[in-house]
Amino acid sequence: MARFSILLFTFLCAFVAATPVWPAFFRFPGTRAQTKPIAGNSPFQTCDAEEQQLLDVKLVNLLPNPPVRGENITISAAGFVKDTIEEGAYVDVEVRLGYIKLLTQTYNLCEELENNDVGGLKCPIKAGDYIIEKTVEIPKEVPPGKYSVVARAYTDDDDEITCLSGDIYFPTY
Ligand SMILES: *[C@@H]1O[C@H](CO)[C@@H](O)[C@H](O)[C@H]1NC(C)=O
């Protein structure tokens, strides 16, 4: 699962931004997040679409899509960062396998970017357009099934950077 979450990161880290929106406490955890499609060929969409977000994710491509266990996957993404992302930004990641919650974890966005070399991105990330590409290997050991992933990134001040969600299905063969 560690590798899988690194993959997520990589993906998320593609997108980063910072500008004030609604503070986290204005969100209603019980309400279903509104989603919006992302251009490109991937199982991901933007969630919390009703919120103002600091990162505008313009395009995401996975190659291959869907991903295959034991093979490499290349993620490419384009996005526009509206304001500088500083140290202290974080990502809440939740992964479910069917109805089972496999992982709920908070990661330091800037640290993960540096540790995983995501297109050389480094905090502070200035406003502007970004394009990134990253290849990672999906371990053969990942159990087959339908994984639902939600990743929400926030600035140090709890302003939403982006929300991404998607279902990834690994068949048994
Ligand atoms: C994935 O890519 C890396 C680096 O390009 C390569 O060394 C590795 O053999 C590839 N793995 C697979 C399963 O193709």
The ligand as a Gaussian input file, in Angstrom:
#p B3LYP/6-31G(d) Opt

LIG

0 1
 C        9.639000       0.385000     -14.834000
 O       10.500000       1.409000     -15.229000
 C       11.803000       1.295000     -14.666000
 C       12.585000       2.529000     -15.040000
 O       12.248000       2.999000     -16.303000
 C       12.454000       0.005000     -15.167000
 O       13.735000      -0.134000     -14.601000
 C       11.577000      -1.157000     -14.755000
 O       12.100000      -2.361000     -15.273000
 C       10.155000      -0.983000     -15.256000
 N        9.325000      -2.027000     -14.700000
 C        8.467000      -2.703000     -15.450000
 C        7.667000      -3.745000     -14.725000
 O        8.322000      -2.531000     -16.658000

